[in-house]
Amino acid sequence: MTTAQSDGASRPTAGALRLTEARTENPVSVDVDAYLAGLYGHCPFLRPSTSRGMTGWTVYEITPGSHRYAVEAELFHAGVQAAEWVRPLMRRPFGVLVCENVVLRGHCQGTGHGELMAWPHWALKHLYAPVGVMFGKFPQGTVESGRRGQRIPPPPFSFLPVRAGVRQMDPRFLETTPDLAAALAVSADDGRDVFEHIPCEWKAVREWASSLPRPEKR
């Protein structure tokens, strides 16, 4: 597997994740069609994004026997790669519709997908909110409700969505992290290197992420 640095270059990784499907609009290893159809009523951007071919999927499989830390590290760098793919597309016509999805499959002994995704997701959304990139986290089978109490279809697989942020709408999804919501509300992509003040290595990133204010209880 290779992942992108913030300048778009690729680098080798330890092999905890295996790339099973490179970016595609129609993956064969996960069934996205029925799931997306059930989400159209919850997200006004999803149908136009898929119809314009602006929703992509990249599928990774956990290599058997991999350590949790190594999986986290490679999942983080897969998220960086997706974000750096999204950033230039946001400046194009209909850029608000761009969405890349990092799918995680397989097993890591003793650790569920939700736990594996937690630290990479936390770090990624703080790194990229100031440049207007929004990260989500959907472990397989998670049951959630919308803001009006409506049931959202549980995902049949685990994935991190990476998309253009909507400054007028998305901060309300970040009510428990007001600093993050404020950063997204005034975000602008000026082409900065998000790793200008922090090393790209996962150990340093995780230490930095652990120092950030935790979500407020509601």
Disulfide bonds with the S-S distance in Angstrom:
none
